[in-house]
Amino acid sequence: MLAAFILKANAIPGVELALDEGTVQSPRAVWLQGKRAKLPDAVHKQGSKHHTGEAADLNLYFHGEYIADGDHRIWKLLAEEWEAMHPLATSGRRWRDANHCSLAEGDRTEPLP
């Protein structure tokens, strides 16, 4: 579903949508002072859908410009498109994390902001 969404988004003139981060292991295996160590994921909250493979972060470029502003009209459009793809699809715009898309996360009873 995520691949289909990215392809659909990239068909919009001027839009380039790319996968940033998907499944994240916690604890994460890292190299620390020349030794392998395990550290808790300090980027995503505990219980994040990233830890179960049900979430991804995306990078949006519009006419070659990186768009970080979640209030940008293209992020709004993409949030609507993502949620229209499946009843469990949830956009991170619901909690001011526009580049996040997931399944079965959060409350979809309210309209998108």
C-alpha positions in Angstrom: 0.0 0.0 0.0 2.8 2.4 0.8 4.5 1.8 -2.5 1.2 2.4 -4.3 0.8 5.7 -2.4 4.3 6.9 -3.2 3.7 6.1 -6.9 0.3 7.9 -6.8 1.9 10.9 -5.2 4.8 11.0 -7.7 2.2 11.2 -10.5 1.2 14.6 -9.3 3.0 17.2 -11.4 6.0 18.7 -9.4 5.7 16.2 -6.6 8.6 13.8 -5.6 7.8 11.7 -2.5 10.4 9.4 -1.1 10.7 6.9 1.8 12.7 8.3 4.7 12.3 5.8 7.5 10.1 2.8 7.9 10.5 0.0 10.4 12.8 0.9 13.3 14.2 -1.7 15.8 14.2 -0.7 19.4 16.7 -1.1 20.9 18.8 -0.2 18.0 22.1 -2.0 17.3 24.9 0.6 17.0 28.7 0.8 17.0 29.8 2.7 20.1 33.5 3.3 20.8 34.4 0.4 18.5 32.0 -2.1 20.1 28.5 -3.2 19.2 25.9 -1.9 21.6 22.1 -1.6 21.9 20.5 1.7 22.6 16.8 2.5 22.9 15.3 4.4 19.9 15.5 8.0 20.9 13.7 9.3 17.8 10.3 7.7 18.1 8.1 7.5 21.1 7.7 4.2 23.0 5.1 2.1 21.3 5.6 3.8 18.0 4.1 2.0 15.0 7.6 2.3 13.5 8.6 -0.4 15.9 6.0 -2.8 14.5 6.5 -2.0 10.8 3.1 -0.2 10.6 4.5 3.3 10.0 6.8 5.2 7.7 8.2 8.7 7.4 8.3 10.3 4.0 10.3 13.2 2.4 8.4 15.6 0.1 9.9 17.7 -2.6 7.8 20.0 -4.6 9.4 21.4 -7.8 12.7 20.3 -6.4 12.3 22.1 -3.0 12.2 20.1 0.2 8.9 20.7 2.0 9.1 20.5 5.8 6.1 22.6 6.5 3.2 20.2 7.4 0.7 23.0 6.6 1.9 23.1 2.9 -1.0 22.4 0.6 0.7 19.3 -0.9 1.0 17.7 2.6 -2.7 18.4 3.1 -3.5 16.7 -0.2 -1.3 13.7 0.5 -2.8 13.2 3.9 -6.3 13.1 2.4 -5.1 10.7 -0.3 -3.4 8.4 2.2 -6.4 8.1 4.5 -8.7 7.5 1.5 -6.7 4.4 0.5 -7.8 2.3 3.5 -10.0 2.6 6.6 -7.0 2.0 8.9 -4.6 4.5 7.0 -3.8 7.4 9.3 -1.9 10.6 8.5 0.5 12.1 11.0 -1.0 15.5 10.2 -3.5 14.6 12.9 -0.8 15.2 15.5 1.4 17.7 13.5 3.7 15.1 12.0 2.8 15.5 8.4 5.6 13.3 6.9 4.3 10.3 9.0 1.8 7.7 7.7 0.7 4.7 9.5 -2.0 2.0 9.9 -4.4 1.9 12.9 -2.9 4.8 14.8 -4.8 7.5 16.4 -8.4 8.7 16.1 -10.0 9.2 12.7 -13.4 10.3 13.9 -12.4 14.0 13.5 -11.7 15.5 10.0 -8.1 16.1 9.1 -6.7 19.5 10.2 
